[in-house]
Amino acid sequence: MSALLGAAVLALAGPALAQLEGRGFPECHQGPLKNNTVCDTSADPLDRAIALIKTFTLEEKLNNTGSTSPGVPRLGLPAYTWWNEALHGVADSPGVNFSDVGDFSYATSFPEPIVMGAAFDDELIRAVATVVSTEARAFNNFDRAGLDFWTPNINPYKDPRWGRGLETPGEDPFHIASYVHNLIDGLQGGYDPKYKRVVATCKHFVGYDMESWNGNYRYQWDAQISSQDLVEYYMPPFQSCARDSNVGAFMCSYNAVNGRPTCADPYLLNDILREHWGWTEEQQWVTSDCDAVQNVFYPHKFTETREEAVAAALNAGTDIDCGTYYQHHLPAAYEQGLFNESTLDQALVRQYSSLVRLGYFDGMAVPYRNLTFSDVSTPHAQQLAHRAAAEGIVLLKNDGTLPLKIGSDMTIALVGDWANATTQMQGNYEGPAPYLHGPVYGANQTGATVLVANQPGGQGDPTTDNWRPIWEYAEQADVIVYAGGIDLTVAEEGMDRVSIDWTGAQLDVIGQLAMYGKPMFVMQMGDQVDNTPIIQNPNISALIWGGYPGQDGGLALFDIVTGKVAPAGRLPVTQYPAAYISQIPMTDMTLRPNATTGSPGRTYQWYTGEPVFEFGSGLHYTNFSISFANDLPHNHHSSSSCYNISDLTGDCNEQYKDRCAFATIPLDVHNTGAVTSDYVALGFLTGCHGPQPYPRKRLRAYKRLHGIAPGSTQTAAVNLTLGSLARVDDYGNTVLYPGDYALMIDTQPLAMMNFSLTGEAVTLDYWPQPPVKRVQENGYWVGGYGSTQEEGLLADGTVPGVM
Ligand SMILES: O=[N+]([O-])c1ccc(O[C@@H]2O[C@@H](CO)[C@H](O)[C@H]2O)cc1
């Protein structure tokens, strides 16, 4: 078939090129760009973008620096909106335009990341992200969305009060790093495809995990973070994006880190992101969070003038301003000589070479151009949304009542603020869903009679007066289900929690419902709350955490209740006792316990108290036994294996030493019970090695096994790298230390393997030291301003160390 005929066939299958041009795509087959290299599909993407930008006037360049770019009409280059959202499905946002009815009036709405994180299933995440990027492409073909999406949110969820924890996969940096690697692969279509499916944006770089607390708010907050905590905890997800996943875009955050707003920080955006992690392809760009460039001027007061603020951000490497501050103030900044035109060119080349790599200029040559609304909400996507919810739901308590056979001869009383949840299940950063199957829908599928009391009291009502109808239902029912907890009315973007207890009269109502002496269980939705009273009440049969489970969440919940699906999700966060939040301010960014400040430590790695449920908690309907397989690599046979560090590093030829393999350890997982079930193998490392204090343990590997039948065994491979054995020193260097190590499988270890490293410690990764800390004088920051190269050392030539 000739190329021409092939193109014609494609045009029949999908929107034709000319039609595309009428709907927001550049004019490449006519007009001024026709003979410009940018329209030459065989040319190098960078050359194509450079050729385009060369045709822009200065004014046109300055105009195209915001999240809403007007394009260049005289060239046939249309407007483009960079701000598109797709956190767990294509979502409402400035660049995404759902229709009211019919085609493109909905997109698949997966669970919030906190639930998908609980699945601990990288293959699931890749599949979900592939559906999201497929649907995004279909929307784009009909000019209903852009090609870049400002997802994922990967700030580790370290404080239970944070209003945006639901948007993240959880609290553990290793877990998030692995999750996000698979997510980006699914969104972008692999490490370096000819045509990216879409561009993903890792946000918010870095140290952003507070909305508003005790007079601090996200737009002015200056997070004080040591190099050790940055490298060990706040950075790994971002390193995974930049260095290991080739993500197309980054977003700098609202907050400052150690005195510098991140969007105006060349140390973070240049020295770390671009230089240290090698994120240097021209098509990769940084956007600011929305209005974060303006925040550099106010309320950060980082510069004395607005012009200095925009120049500081542009010079630091913020290529796009989400907002209009660049468009308003860069012209005057240019007049004042605060940045060079070449810096502006670089930002624009990054943007447009990214669009080249997305096939923006290539019409029907792009394979995804044939996607239409028939590729949205396919049976596969619908099944995946159900699977994602079912895999992420966590069983936290069960006295044996579950799974419960529920038949048409039974009556269920389904009560609580989440009983008839619809959009509640989607949380935030959502779009219209094809359907919303809440708990009522799920209960109805059992065939039972369902008595629903949805909002008798509400989450915040401290009295039980309005709950009266439910006692009658409880009387009539064979089974009582309480579906409640919290939702976005209690914690969301812009609003952190002031309590991590159950809200209103909910616990009182639950306690009364438990007194009917019937099977009674709780579906706790939304973020974690202190479930101690539920654990301690012997009349409550079971507790299920459902989070924000997406479009099919209610069905997934009842499938677990009835045993149609066996639960295997694990908590991706620590569930703290309610008193925790009075022991540590939200603004304390340290992880380790500290006798001076009174901090009990953060996350399962460092928390010294007794969690209500620890990270990784999750029950099953069966039991598992685990053993390390016989065919271990020969030097892993012995339980007291010893390895010399110089041998290990000497064998390694990787550019990044932390990626070098240590061992692949096969694990046999045997189902000793009576129910077919998934199992998540969690591999934690513990032991005395590296700087004190030692963390309790660190997640270093995980793998979800599917459908292990009773009596059968499946094998998981635990891959350990030298990086996964290493610890981080005071300066942020990643070091392999001699000492004792133990690999533990599962939270209450089902298997354990000991080994030790001997010899001299070896640094696997030297961390570029931060510049001298700025100080405030007369309300403005003064002192160090440039990058590490200019000012990274103290006057005597030594490194400044921990800040
Ligand atoms: O002005 N608004 O409508 C508005 C809405 C949302 C918003 O949040 C920011 O925008 C998101 C961009 O992806 C970031 O994740 C979030 O921090 C910031 C501003």
PDBQT file of the ligand as one rigid body, heavy atoms in Angstrom, charges set to zero:
ROOT
HETATM    1  O1  LIG A 901      -7.016  29.136  40.777  1.00  0.00    +0.000 OA
HETATM    2  N1  LIG A 901      -7.397  27.950  40.738  1.00  0.00    +0.000 N 
HETATM    3  O2  LIG A 901      -8.503  27.664  40.292  1.00  0.00    +0.000 OA
HETATM    4  C1  LIG A 901      -6.540  26.959  41.211  1.00  0.00    +0.000 A 
HETATM    5  C2  LIG A 901      -6.972  25.638  41.242  1.00  0.00    +0.000 A 
HETATM    6  C3  LIG A 901      -6.129  24.646  41.707  1.00  0.00    +0.000 A 
HETATM    7  C4  LIG A 901      -4.877  24.981  42.119  1.00  0.00    +0.000 A 
HETATM    8  O3  LIG A 901      -4.070  23.981  42.602  1.00  0.00    +0.000 OA
HETATM    9  C5  LIG A 901      -2.889  23.717  42.007  1.00  0.00    +0.000 C 
HETATM   10  O4  LIG A 901      -3.079  23.417  40.640  1.00  0.00    +0.000 OA
HETATM   11  C6  LIG A 901      -2.656  22.115  40.354  1.00  0.00    +0.000 C 
HETATM   12  C7  LIG A 901      -2.072  22.117  39.004  1.00  0.00    +0.000 C 
HETATM   13  O5  LIG A 901      -1.794  20.842  38.568  1.00  0.00    +0.000 OA
HETATM   14  C8  LIG A 901      -1.717  21.760  41.461  1.00  0.00    +0.000 C 
HETATM   15  O6  LIG A 901      -1.586  20.394  41.738  1.00  0.00    +0.000 OA
HETATM   16  C9  LIG A 901      -2.306  22.473  42.608  1.00  0.00    +0.000 C 
HETATM   17  O7  LIG A 901      -1.370  22.704  43.632  1.00  0.00    +0.000 OA
HETATM   18  C10 LIG A 901      -4.462  26.268  42.085  1.00  0.00    +0.000 A 
HETATM   19  C11 LIG A 901      -5.288  27.272  41.619  1.00  0.00    +0.000 A 
ENDROOT
TORSDOF 0
